[in-house]
Amino acid sequence: MIENPSEWRLYSRIYDIYYGNYQADVKYLQRVWQPGWGAVLEIGTGTGRLLPFLQEQGVRKYVGLDTCAQMLDLAFQKGLPPEFRLIDADLTQMSLEPEYDLILYSFNTANYILDAPCFEKHLSACASALRPEGRVFLDLYIPFALRRNDNGAYGLRERVVNNGSVYELYDRRFFDPKLRIEERYHTSLEAQGGRVCAEVAFKTWRRYYPLDEIEAIGQKVGMRVHSFEEYGEDHVEGMYVMLSKTTRSTFKSHVKTR
């Protein structure tokens, strides 16, 4: 098993600046939300971007897991109702009762699980924690779409103006087609008055999971693809996948949502 080496401690320092308002997954979940989804487990809660949405849906029980204490600190600062809990823990090391209606791997969280055996452990744990008609939601990106013009050179990915500062996020990416892993080197710059006043450099790794591999891994743990949608505007950037414990697979048509 490949240990996840992504430098979340450093990433947490600038994560919300660039991605705090990114709501694509919320828009998708709004469309597919079921009234019976009262108990939710989120893997990779991060800074808690989904917390306001889940409160709006009237979720009565929520547990958010993450293995980065710095990310969870930021989520705690956003305020939680008493029925919401955030835990610094790894799903595969926990024993959970089958009480969850929905398990979330939002915002490409599953791509940071860097090998199939570890991902299988995750889905096995999900199958054990789901109610009979529960769902697992995966937002999975497709690396070669994001790398369409990259050759290892740094490129500007995001630019944000916030409280008088200009923030720019650069990265360069390398994709290993054999391992299906993309290695990314990031540099975030904060500038005031045209001068750089702060810089953060860190690395992350993400693995590509095509739909047929998701199906094969899910089948091993008694799960099926319930639905999926591709998303992207001019090109496919990723896909939303819903897994179910039921034996019937129902595929929605491919709908590009961004």
C-alpha positions as CSV (number, residue, x, y, z in Angstrom):
1,M,0.0,0.0,0.0
2,I,1.3,3.5,-0.9
3,E,1.2,5.9,2.0
4,N,-0.4,9.2,1.2
5,P,2.4,11.8,1.2
6,S,0.4,14.9,0.3
7,E,1.4,17.9,2.4
8,W,-1.9,18.8,3.9
9,R,-0.4,20.7,6.8
10,L,1.0,23.3,4.4
11,Y,-2.0,23.1,2.0
12,S,-4.4,24.0,4.8
13,R,-2.8,27.4,5.1
14,I,-4.1,28.6,1.8
15,Y,-6.8,26.0,0.9
16,D,-9.9,28.2,1.7
17,I,-8.4,31.2,-0.1
18,Y,-8.5,29.4,-3.4
19,Y,-11.3,26.8,-3.0
20,G,-13.5,27.9,-0.1
21,N,-16.2,29.2,-2.4
22,Y,-16.0,26.3,-4.9
23,Q,-19.5,24.8,-4.8
24,A,-19.8,22.4,-7.8
25,D,-20.3,19.4,-5.5
26,V,-23.0,21.2,-3.5
27,K,-24.9,22.0,-6.7
28,Y,-24.8,18.3,-7.7
29,L,-25.9,17.1,-4.2
30,Q,-28.8,19.6,-4.2
31,R,-30.1,18.0,-7.4
32,V,-29.9,14.4,-6.2
33,W,-30.6,14.9,-2.5
34,Q,-33.1,12.4,-0.9
35,P,-35.3,13.5,2.0
36,G,-34.4,10.3,3.9
37,W,-30.7,11.1,4.0
38,G,-30.6,12.0,7.7
39,A,-27.3,10.5,8.8
40,V,-24.2,11.5,6.9
41,L,-20.6,10.4,7.1
42,E,-18.0,12.5,5.3
43,I,-14.5,11.3,4.5
44,G,-12.0,14.1,4.1
45,T,-14.0,16.8,5.6
46,G,-11.2,19.3,5.1
47,T,-12.1,22.8,6.0
48,G,-15.8,22.0,6.2
49,R,-17.1,23.4,2.9
50,L,-20.2,21.1,3.0
51,L,-21.2,21.9,6.5
52,P,-23.6,24.8,5.8
53,F,-25.3,22.8,3.0
54,L,-25.8,19.7,5.2
55,Q,-27.3,21.8,8.0
56,E,-29.7,23.4,5.4
57,Q,-30.8,19.8,4.5
58,G,-31.7,19.1,8.1
59,V,-29.2,16.3,8.6
60,R,-29.8,15.0,12.1
61,K,-26.5,13.1,12.5
62,Y,-23.1,14.0,10.9
63,V,-19.6,12.7,11.4
64,G,-16.7,14.2,9.5
65,L,-13.4,12.4,9.3
66,D,-10.0,13.8,8.3
67,T,-6.4,12.9,9.1
68,C,-5.1,16.5,8.9
69,A,-5.6,18.3,12.2
70,Q,-4.9,21.7,10.6
71,M,-7.8,21.3,8.2
72,L,-10.2,20.2,10.9
73,D,-9.2,23.2,13.0
74,L,-10.4,25.4,10.3
75,A,-13.7,23.4,10.0
76,F,-14.2,23.8,13.8
77,Q,-13.9,27.5,13.5
78,K,-17.0,27.6,11.2
79,G,-19.3,26.5,14.0
80,L,-21.1,23.2,14.4
81,P,-24.5,22.3,15.7
82,P,-24.5,19.7,18.6
83,E,-25.4,16.8,16.3
84,F,-22.3,17.4,14.1
85,R,-19.0,15.8,15.1
86,L,-15.5,16.2,13.5
87,I,-12.9,13.5,14.2
88,D,-9.2,13.3,13.4
89,A,-9.2,9.7,12.3
90,D,-8.8,7.2,9.4
91,L,-12.0,5.5,8.3
92,T,-10.2,2.1,7.8
93,Q,-9.1,2.2,11.5
94,M,-12.7,2.7,12.8
95,S,-15.5,0.4,13.7
96,L,-18.9,2.0,12.7
97,E,-22.4,0.8,13.0
98,P,-24.5,0.5,9.8
99,E,-26.4,3.7,10.4
100,Y,-25.5,6.1,7.6
101,D,-27.7,7.0,4.7
102,L,-25.0,8.8,2.8
103,I,-21.2,8.6,2.8
104,L,-19.3,11.5,1.1
105,Y,-16.0,11.6,-0.7
106,S,-16.5,15.1,-2.1
107,F,-14.1,17.4,-3.9
108,N,-11.8,14.7,-5.3
109,T,-11.1,13.2,-1.8
110,A,-11.0,9.6,-3.1
111,N,-8.3,10.6,-5.6
112,Y,-5.9,11.1,-2.7
113,I,-6.2,7.4,-1.9
114,L,-3.2,6.3,-3.8
115,D,-3.7,2.6,-4.4
116,A,-6.5,0.2,-5.2
117,P,-6.1,-2.1,-2.1
118,C,-6.4,0.9,0.2
119,F,-9.4,2.2,-1.8
120,E,-11.0,-1.3,-1.4
121,K,-10.6,-1.1,2.3
122,H,-12.4,2.3,2.3
123,L,-15.3,0.9,0.3
124,S,-15.5,-2.2,2.4
125,A,-15.7,0.1,5.5
126,C,-18.4,2.1,3.7
127,A,-20.4,-1.0,2.9
128,S,-20.4,-1.9,6.6
129,A,-21.4,1.6,7.7
130,L,-24.3,2.0,5.3
131,R,-27.9,1.4,5.8
132,P,-29.4,-1.1,3.3
133,E,-30.4,1.6,0.8
134,G,-27.6,3.9,1.6
135,R,-25.3,5.6,-1.0
136,V,-21.6,6.5,-1.3
137,F,-20.9,9.6,-3.3
138,L,-17.5,10.0,-5.1
139,D,-16.3,13.1,-7.0
140,L,-13.4,11.7,-9.1
141,Y,-11.3,13.8,-11.4
142,I,-9.6,12.7,-14.6
143,P,-5.9,13.8,-14.7
144,F,-5.3,13.8,-18.4
145,A,-8.1,16.4,-18.9
146,L,-6.4,18.7,-16.4
147,R,-3.0,18.0,-17.9
148,R,-4.0,18.6,-21.5
149,N,-1.2,21.2,-22.2
150,D,1.2,20.5,-19.3
151,N,4.7,19.3,-19.8
152,G,6.1,19.7,-16.3
153,A,6.2,23.5,-16.5
154,Y,4.7,25.7,-13.8
155,G,1.3,27.2,-14.8
156,L,-1.0,29.6,-13.1
157,R,-4.0,27.6,-11.7
158,E,-5.9,30.1,-9.6
159,R,-5.8,33.9,-8.9
160,V,-7.8,35.4,-6.1
161,V,-8.0,39.0,-4.7
162,N,-8.8,39.0,-1.0
163,N,-8.6,41.8,1.6
164,G,-6.2,43.8,-0.4
165,S,-3.9,40.9,-1.2
166,V,-3.5,39.1,-4.5
167,Y,-3.1,35.3,-4.2
168,E,-1.7,33.2,-7.1
169,L,-1.5,29.4,-7.1
170,Y,1.0,27.8,-9.5
171,D,1.7,24.2,-10.1
172,R,3.4,21.7,-12.3
173,R,2.2,18.2,-12.8
174,F,3.6,14.8,-13.9
175,F,1.4,11.8,-14.6
176,D,2.6,8.2,-14.3
177,P,0.2,6.2,-16.6
178,K,1.3,2.8,-15.1
179,L,0.6,3.8,-11.5
180,R,-2.2,6.2,-12.6
181,I,-0.8,8.8,-10.2
182,E,-0.4,12.5,-10.8
183,E,2.4,14.2,-8.9
184,R,1.9,18.0,-8.3
185,Y,4.3,20.7,-7.1
186,H,2.4,23.8,-5.9
187,T,3.6,27.3,-5.1
188,S,1.2,29.9,-3.6
189,L,2.2,33.5,-3.6
190,E,0.6,36.4,-1.7
191,A,1.4,39.9,-3.1
192,Q,0.6,43.3,-1.7
193,G,1.3,46.5,-3.7
194,G,3.0,44.4,-6.4
195,R,5.4,42.8,-4.0
196,V,5.4,39.2,-2.8
197,C,5.0,39.1,0.9
198,A,4.4,35.4,1.5
199,E,5.0,32.1,-0.2
200,V,3.9,28.5,0.5
201,A,5.3,25.5,-1.4
202,F,3.9,22.0,-1.0
203,K,3.3,18.7,-2.9
204,T,0.3,16.6,-3.5
205,W,-0.4,13.3,-5.2
206,R,-3.7,12.1,-6.8
207,R,-4.6,8.7,-8.3
208,Y,-7.0,8.3,-11.3
209,Y,-9.8,5.7,-10.8
210,P,-11.7,5.0,-14.1
211,L,-15.3,3.8,-13.8
212,D,-14.5,0.2,-14.7
213,E,-12.0,0.0,-11.8
214,I,-14.6,1.6,-9.5
215,E,-17.0,-1.1,-10.5
216,A,-14.5,-3.9,-10.0
217,I,-13.4,-2.7,-6.6
218,G,-17.0,-2.1,-5.5
219,Q,-18.1,-5.6,-6.6
220,K,-15.5,-7.1,-4.3
221,V,-17.1,-5.5,-1.3
222,G,-20.7,-6.0,-2.3
223,M,-21.4,-2.6,-3.9
224,R,-22.6,-1.5,-7.3
225,V,-22.5,1.7,-9.4
226,H,-26.0,3.2,-8.9
227,S,-25.4,6.2,-11.1
228,F,-22.8,8.4,-12.6
229,E,-22.4,11.7,-14.5
230,E,-19.4,13.2,-16.3
231,Y,-18.7,16.9,-15.7
232,G,-16.8,19.6,-17.5
233,E,-17.5,22.3,-20.1
234,D,-15.2,22.0,-23.1
235,H,-13.7,18.7,-22.0
236,V,-14.5,16.1,-19.4
237,E,-12.8,17.0,-16.1
238,G,-14.2,14.2,-13.9
239,M,-17.3,12.3,-12.8
240,Y,-19.8,12.0,-10.0
241,V,-20.4,8.4,-9.0
242,M,-23.0,7.0,-6.6
243,L,-22.5,3.6,-5.2
244,S,-25.2,1.4,-3.7
245,K,-25.3,-1.8,-1.7
246,T,-28.3,-3.0,-3.8
247,T,-27.7,-5.5,-6.6
248,R,-29.4,-3.4,-9.3
249,S,-27.3,-0.9,-11.2
250,T,-29.0,2.1,-12.6
251,F,-27.0,4.4,-14.8
252,K,-28.1,7.9,-15.5
253,S,-27.1,9.5,-18.9
254,H,-23.9,11.4,-19.0
255,V,-24.7,15.0,-18.0
256,K,-22.0,17.6,-18.0
257,T,-22.6,19.8,-15.0
258,R,-19.9,22.4,-15.3
